[in-house]
Amino acid sequence: MKAYSKSILSIILVLTVTLLIQQNSFALIYPFNLTYSGAQEVPPNASTGTGTIVGTFDNVTKVLSYTINFSGLTGNTAAGHFHGPAPIGVNAPVLIGYAGFPTGVQAGTYANSHVLTPLQETHLMAGLVYSNIHTNQFPGGEIRTQIILDAPLPVELSSFTSVIYKNNVTLNWTTSSENNNAGFDVERSSSTNQWTKVGFVAGVGNSITANDYSFSDKGINSGVYNYRLKQTDFNGNFEYFNLSNEVIIGVPSVYDLSQNYPNPFNPSTKIDFDLPVDGNVSIVLYDMTGKQVATLMNEAKTAGYYSVQFDASGLSSGIYIYALRTNGFTSTKK
């Protein structure tokens, strides 16, 4: 009997809560913020052109990401490249070309990212890569800067996991140390690969002990999502920590009508319901005499998780009953 009871309990737990735990391996993120000038060319020139290149290198994904801004060039742009291997004061052949770099201009912006080969990574980490912007006045390069990486950004994550319950995702992460940590933007993307900020969690600033953080992303539509943390320092530097696996919000397995929240309410309340199959959904509000006083919803819906916000400011104070009807299923609550 005890074994049977344990089996029933296990089934209930499986049906009630679906937990998906996702882990991540963490990178060292090396930032850089550098300035171009003609004086850094070999040989130096008298160009008054200036520019900056700001970016990061991720030592796990091997992705070098950057944004270039330039202005005041003497000539019109012809090309831009990473060159190497070469230390400061030495020229070298093209290592990586800037595909789509704006040409024929004296000012502009360019952004790109590249996955480096092992040899390119070796040159970059050794400080043997430089960026060069070429113009028709200076074909060999009008402005240049050596790519010298700063120290890795100063927050170390020891874990980053997610827990999924219905259409709610709770993200949990732990830092083993923090230095100058302002906090974390929580970002989510769907299949469009466009990241959206969904929340912010303040950091502790400085710490040499473990700190636990949590954020709940609630009421998400069915679909496949990715999450990442954008950790930002007080001085504005930032790095990303990605959840390694996708978060999948499926469709409900059973019909369900939740208790409205808040309850009692004044003047508005929210009603959640689960729809396992497509169908027309009707949600109607009645007073205690059985008289229909409002229709909250009457429309076709695809399978998924839904919420209805209801403003009852036009109703008298009292107790009301709401009823969900769809595909032969009926549920009421008050």
NUTI-984609 format. One record per residue (C-alpha): residue in one letter; y, x, z. Coordinates in pm, 1 decimal. Layout:
! residues N
{r = a | py = Y | px = X | pz = Z} $
...
//
This chain:
! residues 334
{r = m | py = 0.0 | px = 0.0 | pz = 0.0} $
{r = k | py = 238.9 | px = 284.6 | pz = 82.8} $
{r = a | py = 160.9 | px = 457.6 | pz = -247.4} $
{r = y | py = 222.0 | px = 129.2 | pz = -431.6} $
{r = s | py = 553.6 | px = 83.0 | pz = -250.4} $
{r = k | py = 662.0 | px = 435.3 | pz = -340.9} $
{r = s | py = 582.2 | px = 367.2 | pz = -707.2} $
{r = i | py = 790.3 | px = 48.7 | pz = -703.5} $
{r = l | py = 1076.9 | px = 234.8 | pz = -536.8} $
{r = s | py = 1062.1 | px = 510.8 | pz = -798.3} $
{r = i | py = 1076.0 | px = 257.0 | pz = -1081.1} $
{r = i | py = 1372.2 | px = 81.3 | pz = -921.5} $
{r = l | py = 1558.2 | px = 407.4 | pz = -885.8} $
{r = v | py = 1492.0 | px = 501.0 | pz = -1247.4} $
{r = l | py = 1612.3 | px = 159.9 | pz = -1367.4} $
{r = t | py = 1916.8 | px = 161.1 | pz = -1143.0} $
{r = v | py = 2061.5 | px = 505.8 | pz = -1199.3} $
{r = t | py = 2030.3 | px = 739.2 | pz = -1495.6} $
{r = l | py = 2126.2 | px = 1092.2 | pz = -1404.1} $
{r = l | py = 2180.3 | px = 1348.9 | pz = -1676.2} $
{r = i | py = 2251.9 | px = 1693.9 | pz = -1540.9} $
{r = q | py = 2405.8 | px = 1941.4 | pz = -1781.8} $
{r = q | py = 2460.1 | px = 2307.5 | pz = -1714.6} $
{r = n | py = 2674.2 | px = 2567.8 | pz = -1883.7} $
{r = s | py = 2684.9 | px = 2942.7 | pz = -1922.5} $
{r = f | py = 3031.5 | px = 3084.9 | pz = -1870.6} $
{r = a | py = 3230.6 | px = 3328.5 | pz = -2074.6} $
{r = l | py = 3491.0 | px = 3587.1 | pz = -1998.0} $
{r = i | py = 3808.5 | px = 3479.8 | pz = -2176.1} $
{r = y | py = 4040.3 | px = 3766.1 | pz = -2272.5} $
{r = p | py = 4398.6 | px = 3652.6 | pz = -2348.2} $
{r = f | py = 4662.2 | px = 3840.3 | pz = -2544.6} $
{r = n | py = 5032.7 | px = 3785.0 | pz = -2617.4} $
{r = l | py = 5177.2 | px = 4053.8 | pz = -2841.7} $
{r = t | py = 5493.1 | px = 4123.7 | pz = -3041.6} $
{r = y | py = 5524.0 | px = 4244.7 | pz = -3402.7} $
{r = s | py = 5784.5 | px = 4493.7 | pz = -3524.5} $
{r = g | py = 5851.5 | px = 4725.3 | pz = -3815.5} $
{r = a | py = 5868.2 | px = 5016.4 | pz = -3572.3} $
{r = q | py = 5491.5 | px = 4987.3 | pz = -3517.3} $
{r = e | py = 5413.5 | px = 5033.3 | pz = -3887.8} $
{r = v | py = 5278.3 | px = 5367.1 | pz = -4013.4} $
{r = p | py = 5519.0 | px = 5502.4 | pz = -4120.2} $
{r = p | py = 5778.6 | px = 5299.0 | pz = -3925.4} $
{r = n | py = 6032.8 | px = 5094.7 | pz = -4121.0} $
{r = a | py = 6374.1 | px = 4944.8 | pz = -4048.0} $
{r = s | py = 6273.3 | px = 4578.4 | pz = -4088.7} $
{r = t | py = 6451.6 | px = 4339.0 | pz = -3854.6} $
{r = g | py = 6157.5 | px = 4097.8 | pz = -3880.0} $
{r = t | py = 5987.3 | px = 3993.5 | pz = -3558.4} $
{r = g | py = 5688.9 | px = 3786.8 | pz = -3457.1} $
{r = t | py = 5427.0 | px = 3713.4 | pz = -3195.4} $
{r = i | py = 5051.6 | px = 3667.6 | pz = -3192.2} $
{r = v | py = 4905.2 | px = 3473.4 | pz = -2897.9} $
{r = g | py = 4535.8 | px = 3407.7 | pz = -2851.2} $
{r = t | py = 4207.8 | px = 3458.9 | pz = -2670.6} $
{r = f | py = 3868.9 | px = 3619.1 | pz = -2724.1} $
{r = d | py = 3554.8 | px = 3455.0 | pz = -2580.3} $
{r = n | py = 3281.8 | px = 3710.4 | pz = -2512.8} $
{r = v | py = 3001.1 | px = 3450.0 | pz = -2522.7} $
{r = t | py = 3085.7 | px = 3255.5 | pz = -2838.5} $
{r = k | py = 3246.6 | px = 3569.2 | pz = -2990.2} $
{r = v | py = 3534.0 | px = 3352.3 | pz = -3112.2} $
{r = l | py = 3873.4 | px = 3515.9 | pz = -3160.2} $
{r = s | py = 4142.7 | px = 3244.0 | pz = -3169.0} $
{r = y | py = 4511.2 | px = 3307.6 | pz = -3229.7} $
{r = t | py = 4848.5 | px = 3170.8 | pz = -3342.0} $
{r = i | py = 5105.2 | px = 3383.2 | pz = -3526.8} $
{r = n | py = 5477.6 | px = 3307.4 | pz = -3544.2} $
{r = f | py = 5708.4 | px = 3528.6 | pz = -3751.5} $
{r = s | py = 6070.3 | px = 3522.2 | pz = -3869.4} $
{r = g | py = 6349.8 | px = 3735.6 | pz = -4013.7} $
{r = l | py = 6136.6 | px = 3928.2 | pz = -4262.1} $
{r = t | py = 6316.0 | px = 4138.4 | pz = -4522.9} $
{r = g | py = 6076.7 | px = 4043.3 | pz = -4799.8} $
{r = n | py = 5863.2 | px = 3741.6 | pz = -4882.4} $
{r = t | py = 5515.4 | px = 3732.7 | pz = -4731.2} $
{r = a | py = 5227.1 | px = 3844.1 | pz = -4951.1} $
{r = a | py = 4934.2 | px = 3848.1 | pz = -4705.5} $
{r = g | py = 4825.0 | px = 3902.9 | pz = -4347.4} $
{r = h | py = 4517.6 | px = 4077.8 | pz = -4206.5} $
{r = f | py = 4343.1 | px = 4228.4 | pz = -3909.5} $
{r = h | py = 4286.0 | px = 4599.1 | pz = -3981.6} $
{r = g | py = 4057.8 | px = 4848.6 | pz = -3814.8} $
{r = p | py = 3914.2 | px = 5053.0 | pz = -3666.8} $
{r = a | py = 4232.6 | px = 5243.6 | pz = -3587.0} $
{r = p | py = 4428.8 | px = 5336.2 | pz = -3275.2} $
{r = i | py = 4805.7 | px = 5299.2 | pz = -3252.0} $
{r = g | py = 4979.5 | px = 5513.0 | pz = -3516.2} $
{r = v | py = 4687.4 | px = 5519.5 | pz = -3760.4} $
{r = n | py = 4623.8 | px = 5304.2 | pz = -4068.6} $
{r = a | py = 4287.2 | px = 5145.3 | pz = -4148.4} $
{r = p | py = 4135.2 | px = 4909.9 | pz = -4407.7} $
{r = v | py = 4127.6 | px = 4531.6 | pz = -4381.8} $
{r = l | py = 3883.6 | px = 4407.0 | pz = -4118.4} $
{r = i | py = 3947.5 | px = 4029.8 | pz = -4142.7} $
{r = g | py = 4174.4 | px = 3851.2 | pz = -4390.5} $
{r = y | py = 4400.8 | px = 3561.5 | pz = -4295.6} $
{r = a | py = 4275.3 | px = 3287.6 | pz = -4528.0} $
{r = g | py = 4552.3 | px = 3039.6 | pz = -4604.1} $
{r = f | py = 4827.3 | px = 3261.1 | pz = -4464.1} $
{r = p | py = 5169.4 | px = 3130.1 | pz = -4581.8} $
{r = t | py = 5302.4 | px = 3340.4 | pz = -4869.8} $
{r = g | py = 5643.2 | px = 3367.8 | pz = -5034.0} $
{r = v | py = 5829.4 | px = 3299.1 | pz = -4707.9} $
{r = q | py = 6028.5 | px = 3499.8 | pz = -4455.8} $
{r = a | py = 5939.6 | px = 3286.8 | pz = -4152.4} $
{r = g | py = 5641.7 | px = 3075.1 | pz = -4060.5} $
{r = t | py = 5345.9 | px = 2993.7 | pz = -3837.5} $
{r = y | py = 4975.4 | px = 3056.4 | pz = -3888.2} $
{r = a | py = 4673.2 | px = 2976.7 | pz = -3668.1} $
{r = n | py = 4305.1 | px = 3052.5 | pz = -3715.7} $
{r = s | py = 3985.2 | px = 3157.9 | pz = -3540.3} $
{r = h | py = 3695.4 | px = 3382.6 | pz = -3637.6} $
{r = v | py = 3347.1 | px = 3449.2 | pz = -3505.6} $
{r = l | py = 3330.9 | px = 3827.3 | pz = -3477.5} $
{r = t | py = 3038.0 | px = 4043.6 | pz = -3577.2} $
{r = p | py = 2904.8 | px = 4286.0 | pz = -3313.6} $
{r = l | py = 3088.3 | px = 4574.8 | pz = -3483.6} $
{r = q | py = 3415.7 | px = 4380.6 | pz = -3502.4} $
{r = e | py = 3381.2 | px = 4291.8 | pz = -3133.6} $
{r = t | py = 3327.8 | px = 4658.5 | pz = -3048.4} $
{r = h | py = 3645.7 | px = 4756.4 | pz = -3233.1} $
{r = l | py = 3844.6 | px = 4474.9 | pz = -3067.4} $
{r = m | py = 3730.7 | px = 4555.9 | pz = -2713.8} $
{r = a | py = 3815.7 | px = 4923.3 | pz = -2773.0} $
{r = g | py = 4172.3 | px = 4840.0 | pz = -2880.8} $
{r = l | py = 4107.8 | px = 4959.0 | pz = -3236.8} $
{r = v | py = 4226.6 | px = 4647.4 | pz = -3422.6} $
{r = y | py = 4580.1 | px = 4576.1 | pz = -3540.1} $
{r = s | py = 4746.0 | px = 4281.0 | pz = -3711.7} $
{r = n | py = 4964.1 | px = 4342.5 | pz = -4015.1} $
{r = i | py = 5196.2 | px = 4111.9 | pz = -4211.6} $
{r = h | py = 5260.2 | px = 4233.7 | pz = -4567.8} $
{r = t | py = 5561.2 | px = 4144.9 | pz = -4785.3} $
{r = n | py = 5680.8 | px = 4223.6 | pz = -5136.7} $
{r = q | py = 5938.3 | px = 4461.6 | pz = -4986.9} $
{r = f | py = 5677.8 | px = 4639.5 | pz = -4773.2} $
{r = p | py = 5338.3 | px = 4604.2 | pz = -4947.6} $
{r = g | py = 5173.4 | px = 4830.0 | pz = -4690.9} $
{r = g | py = 5298.9 | px = 4611.0 | pz = -4406.7} $
{r = e | py = 5642.9 | px = 4500.8 | pz = -4284.3} $
{r = i | py = 5557.8 | px = 4420.0 | pz = -3921.8} $
{r = r | py = 5255.9 | px = 4516.3 | pz = -3716.7} $
{r = t | py = 5110.4 | px = 4497.2 | pz = -3365.8} $
{r = q | py = 4806.0 | px = 4650.0 | pz = -3200.3} $
{r = i | py = 4565.4 | px = 4392.0 | pz = -3054.1} $
{r = i | py = 4530.2 | px = 4496.3 | pz = -2690.4} $
{r = l | py = 4344.1 | px = 4240.2 | pz = -2479.2} $
{r = d | py = 4458.9 | px = 4153.1 | pz = -2129.2} $
{r = a | py = 4217.3 | px = 4135.4 | pz = -1837.7} $
{r = p | py = 3992.7 | px = 3825.6 | pz = -1831.6} $
{r = l | py = 4153.2 | px = 3513.7 | pz = -1691.2} $
{r = p | py = 4107.4 | px = 3500.8 | pz = -1314.5} $
{r = v | py = 3895.2 | px = 3192.9 | pz = -1237.0} $
{r = e | py = 3518.4 | px = 3227.1 | pz = -1215.1} $
{r = l | py = 3303.5 | px = 2914.0 | pz = -1242.9} $
{r = s | py = 2956.0 | px = 2925.0 | pz = -1090.6} $
{r = s | py = 2848.9 | px = 2575.9 | pz = -1204.9} $
{r = f | py = 2962.6 | px = 2285.9 | pz = -1422.7} $
{r = t | py = 2750.7 | px = 1968.7 | pz = -1434.2} $
{r = s | py = 2776.8 | px = 1601.9 | pz = -1521.1} $
{r = v | py = 2622.6 | px = 1286.7 | pz = -1376.3} $
{r = i | py = 2605.8 | px = 971.9 | pz = -1589.9} $
{r = y | py = 2580.3 | px = 619.8 | pz = -1447.8} $
{r = k | py = 2608.2 | px = 340.1 | pz = -1701.8} $
{r = n | py = 2932.7 | px = 417.5 | pz = -1886.9} $
{r = n | py = 3082.8 | px = 636.1 | pz = -1614.0} $
{r = v | py = 3068.9 | px = 1016.9 | pz = -1614.2} $
{r = t | py = 3125.9 | px = 1228.2 | pz = -1304.0} $
{r = l | py = 3196.3 | px = 1596.0 | pz = -1365.7} $
{r = n | py = 3130.0 | px = 1844.5 | pz = -1085.3} $
{r = w | py = 3217.8 | px = 2212.0 | pz = -1092.2} $
{r = t | py = 3234.9 | px = 2499.5 | pz = -847.6} $
{r = t | py = 3449.6 | px = 2811.0 | pz = -856.7} $
{r = s | py = 3326.4 | px = 3124.6 | pz = -684.3} $
{r = s | py = 3675.7 | px = 3279.1 | pz = -682.4} $
{r = e | py = 4029.7 | px = 3185.1 | pz = -786.3} $
{r = n | py = 4347.9 | px = 3379.1 | pz = -842.9} $
{r = n | py = 4676.8 | px = 3203.1 | pz = -922.7} $
{r = n | py = 4492.5 | px = 2884.1 | pz = -1025.5} $
{r = a | py = 4726.1 | px = 2588.0 | pz = -1084.5} $
{r = g | py = 4445.1 | px = 2350.9 | pz = -1177.7} $
{r = f | py = 4219.9 | px = 2200.7 | pz = -1442.0} $
{r = d | py = 4290.6 | px = 1961.3 | pz = -1726.1} $
{r = v | py = 3975.5 | px = 1758.7 | pz = -1797.1} $
{r = e | py = 3936.2 | px = 1705.4 | pz = -2171.3} $
{r = r | py = 3692.1 | px = 1486.8 | pz = -2367.8} $
{r = s | py = 3606.9 | px = 1473.8 | pz = -2737.1} $
{r = s | py = 3392.4 | px = 1243.4 | pz = -2948.1} $
{r = s | py = 3237.7 | px = 1309.6 | pz = -3288.9} $
{r = t | py = 3588.9 | px = 1352.4 | pz = -3433.0} $
{r = n | py = 3617.9 | px = 1685.6 | pz = -3246.1} $
{r = q | py = 3966.8 | px = 1591.2 | pz = -3129.1} $
{r = w | py = 4016.7 | px = 1675.0 | pz = -2762.6} $
{r = t | py = 4192.9 | px = 1425.8 | pz = -2536.4} $
{r = k | py = 4315.2 | px = 1495.1 | pz = -2184.2} $
{r = v | py = 4158.7 | px = 1238.9 | pz = -1949.9} $
{r = g | py = 4267.0 | px = 1379.0 | pz = -1613.9} $
{r = f | py = 4391.5 | px = 1667.9 | pz = -1401.7} $
{r = v | py = 4252.3 | px = 1824.6 | pz = -1084.3} $
{r = a | py = 4473.9 | px = 2062.5 | pz = -886.8} $
{r = g | py = 4337.0 | px = 2406.9 | pz = -801.8} $
{r = v | py = 4353.4 | px = 2577.3 | pz = -463.1} $
{r = g | py = 4561.7 | px = 2864.6 | pz = -598.4} $
{r = n | py = 4395.3 | px = 3171.6 | pz = -449.8} $
{r = s | py = 4050.5 | px = 3193.0 | pz = -294.2} $
{r = i | py = 3762.1 | px = 3436.2 | pz = -256.6} $
{r = t | py = 3522.1 | px = 3164.0 | pz = -137.1} $
{r = a | py = 3350.2 | px = 2881.7 | pz = -324.5} $
{r = n | py = 3545.8 | px = 2563.4 | pz = -396.2} $
{r = d | py = 3397.3 | px = 2236.6 | pz = -521.2} $
{r = y | py = 3574.6 | px = 2000.1 | pz = -760.2} $
{r = s | py = 3492.2 | px = 1658.4 | pz = -903.2} $
{r = f | py = 3638.7 | px = 1416.2 | pz = -1156.2} $
{r = s | py = 3516.6 | px = 1071.3 | pz = -1267.1} $
{r = d | py = 3575.1 | px = 947.2 | pz = -1621.6} $
{r = k | py = 3515.0 | px = 572.7 | pz = -1605.0} $
{r = g | py = 3468.9 | px = 287.7 | pz = -1850.3} $
{r = i | py = 3372.4 | px = 494.6 | pz = -2155.2} $
{r = n | py = 3253.2 | px = 325.2 | pz = -2472.4} $
{r = s | py = 2900.2 | px = 391.1 | pz = -2597.0} $
{r = g | py = 2885.6 | px = 714.7 | pz = -2794.6} $
{r = v | py = 2833.5 | px = 1090.4 | pz = -2784.0} $
{r = y | py = 3092.4 | px = 1304.5 | pz = -2606.5} $
{r = n | py = 3172.3 | px = 1662.0 | pz = -2511.6} $
{r = y | py = 3372.2 | px = 1774.6 | pz = -2208.6} $
{r = r | py = 3564.4 | px = 2087.8 | pz = -2122.7} $
{r = l | py = 3796.6 | px = 2214.4 | pz = -1850.6} $
{r = k | py = 4127.3 | px = 2376.8 | pz = -1937.4} $
{r = q | py = 4206.5 | px = 2601.5 | pz = -1643.0} $
{r = t | py = 4573.9 | px = 2696.0 | pz = -1622.9} $
{r = d | py = 4740.9 | px = 2966.2 | pz = -1414.3} $
{r = f | py = 5079.3 | px = 2924.1 | pz = -1247.9} $
{r = n | py = 5220.7 | px = 3158.6 | pz = -1514.2} $
{r = g | py = 5097.1 | px = 2935.3 | pz = -1798.7} $
{r = n | py = 4791.7 | px = 3132.4 | pz = -1913.3} $
{r = f | py = 4484.7 | px = 2918.6 | pz = -1970.1} $
{r = e | py = 4114.9 | px = 2934.7 | pz = -2052.1} $
{r = y | py = 3845.9 | px = 2681.8 | pz = -2143.2} $
{r = f | py = 3510.5 | px = 2611.4 | pz = -1979.1} $
{r = n | py = 3282.0 | px = 2395.4 | pz = -2192.3} $
{r = l | py = 3001.5 | px = 2170.0 | pz = -2074.2} $
{r = s | py = 2714.9 | px = 2308.4 | pz = -2280.8} $
{r = n | py = 2540.2 | px = 1983.9 | pz = -2374.1} $
{r = e | py = 2657.8 | px = 1652.8 | pz = -2508.2} $
{r = v | py = 2709.2 | px = 1350.2 | pz = -2284.7} $
{r = i | py = 2545.0 | px = 1041.6 | pz = -2432.2} $
{r = i | py = 2660.6 | px = 695.6 | pz = -2326.2} $
{r = g | py = 2396.7 | px = 454.7 | pz = -2453.9} $
{r = v | py = 2383.5 | px = 76.4 | pz = -2454.1} $
{r = p | py = 2269.3 | px = -128.9 | pz = -2152.9} $
{r = s | py = 1903.3 | px = -225.2 | pz = -2122.7} $
{r = v | py = 1974.9 | px = -560.8 | pz = -1953.4} $
{r = y | py = 2253.0 | px = -816.3 | pz = -1925.5} $
{r = d | py = 2473.0 | px = -776.1 | pz = -1620.7} $
{r = l | py = 2788.7 | px = -938.0 | pz = -1485.7} $
{r = s | py = 2964.2 | px = -740.9 | pz = -1212.7} $
{r = q | py = 3165.1 | px = -869.1 | pz = -921.7} $
{r = n | py = 3532.3 | px = -871.4 | pz = -1007.5} $
{r = y | py = 3747.9 | px = -601.7 | pz = -852.9} $
{r = p | py = 3961.2 | px = -630.4 | pz = -650.8} $
{r = n | py = 3828.9 | px = -942.0 | pz = -479.2} $
{r = p | py = 4026.0 | px = -1121.1 | pz = -335.8} $
{r = f | py = 4295.7 | px = -1043.4 | pz = -592.2} $
{r = n | py = 4664.3 | px = -1108.9 | pz = -646.5} $
{r = p | py = 4757.9 | px = -1139.3 | pz = -922.5} $
{r = s | py = 4513.3 | px = -949.0 | pz = -1147.9} $
{r = t | py = 4148.3 | px = -847.1 | pz = -1137.0} $
{r = k | py = 3892.0 | px = -672.4 | pz = -1357.4} $
{r = i | py = 3549.4 | px = -802.7 | pz = -1460.2} $
{r = d | py = 3281.7 | px = -569.2 | pz = -1601.7} $
{r = f | py = 2979.8 | px = -686.6 | pz = -1800.4} $
{r = d | py = 2690.5 | px = -523.4 | pz = -1984.9} $
{r = l | py = 2569.2 | px = -644.8 | pz = -2324.4} $
{r = p | py = 2231.6 | px = -504.0 | pz = -2440.7} $
{r = v | py = 2244.6 | px = -668.6 | pz = -2786.7} $
{r = d | py = 2516.1 | px = -791.6 | pz = -3021.2} $
{r = g | py = 2632.2 | px = -1146.9 | pz = -2968.2} $
{r = n | py = 2914.1 | px = -1388.7 | pz = -2905.5} $
{r = v | py = 3046.7 | px = -1353.4 | pz = -2550.6} $
{r = s | py = 3215.0 | px = -1630.9 | pz = -2355.9} $
{r = i | py = 3373.1 | px = -1576.7 | pz = -2014.3} $
{r = v | py = 3525.7 | px = -1888.5 | pz = -1862.9} $
{r = l | py = 3703.0 | px = -1942.6 | pz = -1529.3} $
{r = y | py = 3652.3 | px = -2262.2 | pz = -1323.7} $
{r = d | py = 3805.0 | px = -2395.1 | pz = -1006.0} $
{r = m | py = 3585.7 | px = -2524.2 | pz = -723.5} $
{r = t | py = 3583.8 | px = -2878.0 | pz = -869.9} $
{r = g | py = 3420.2 | px = -2745.4 | pz = -1186.9} $
{r = k | py = 3732.5 | px = -2780.4 | pz = -1397.9} $
{r = q | py = 3780.3 | px = -2510.7 | pz = -1660.7} $
{r = v | py = 4112.2 | px = -2338.6 | pz = -1595.7} $
{r = a | py = 4102.7 | px = -2035.6 | pz = -1828.6} $
{r = t | py = 3904.5 | px = -1869.4 | pz = -2107.0} $
{r = l | py = 3894.9 | px = -1495.1 | pz = -2053.6} $
{r = m | py = 3692.7 | px = -1414.3 | pz = -2365.1} $
{r = n | py = 3526.8 | px = -1593.0 | pz = -2655.4} $
{r = e | py = 3443.6 | px = -1350.4 | pz = -2933.3} $
{r = a | py = 3166.9 | px = -1150.1 | pz = -3099.2} $
{r = k | py = 3083.4 | px = -818.0 | pz = -2936.0} $
{r = t | py = 2848.2 | px = -535.0 | pz = -3023.0} $
{r = a | py = 2605.7 | px = -405.5 | pz = -2760.2} $
{r = g | py = 2778.4 | px = -195.2 | pz = -2496.4} $
{r = y | py = 2971.9 | px = -185.7 | pz = -2171.0} $
{r = y | py = 3288.4 | px = -393.8 | pz = -2141.5} $
{r = s | py = 3572.6 | px = -476.3 | pz = -1903.6} $
{r = v | py = 3806.9 | px = -773.1 | pz = -1901.5} $
{r = q | py = 4140.1 | px = -761.9 | pz = -1720.4} $
{r = f | py = 4258.1 | px = -1103.9 | pz = -1603.5} $
{r = d | py = 4607.0 | px = -1193.4 | pz = -1482.5} $
{r = a | py = 4586.7 | px = -1499.9 | pz = -1256.7} $
{r = s | py = 4955.2 | px = -1511.8 | pz = -1167.9} $
{r = g | py = 4977.7 | px = -1860.2 | pz = -1322.3} $
{r = l | py = 4701.4 | px = -2005.1 | pz = -1103.3} $
{r = s | py = 4723.0 | px = -2156.9 | pz = -759.0} $
{r = s | py = 4575.5 | px = -1968.5 | pz = -464.8} $
{r = g | py = 4212.3 | px = -2053.4 | pz = -402.9} $
{r = i | py = 3851.5 | px = -1972.8 | pz = -489.0} $
{r = y | py = 3745.9 | px = -1956.5 | pz = -852.9} $
{r = i | py = 3415.4 | px = -1914.8 | pz = -1034.8} $
{r = y | py = 3373.1 | px = -1719.4 | pz = -1358.1} $
{r = a | py = 3077.0 | px = -1756.8 | pz = -1593.0} $
{r = l | py = 2941.9 | px = -1526.0 | pz = -1863.6} $
{r = r | py = 2742.3 | px = -1684.1 | pz = -2147.6} $
{r = t | py = 2588.9 | px = -1492.5 | pz = -2438.2} $
{r = n | py = 2266.4 | px = -1513.8 | pz = -2639.3} $
{r = g | py = 2120.5 | px = -1772.4 | pz = -2399.5} $
{r = f | py = 2202.7 | px = -1559.7 | pz = -2093.2} $
{r = t | py = 2425.3 | px = -1710.4 | pz = -1823.6} $
{r = s | py = 2558.5 | px = -1553.9 | pz = -1505.1} $
{r = t | py = 2822.4 | px = -1678.1 | pz = -1262.4} $
{r = k | py = 3014.9 | px = -1521.0 | pz = -976.6} $
{r = k | py = 3308.8 | px = -1614.6 | pz = -758.3} $
//
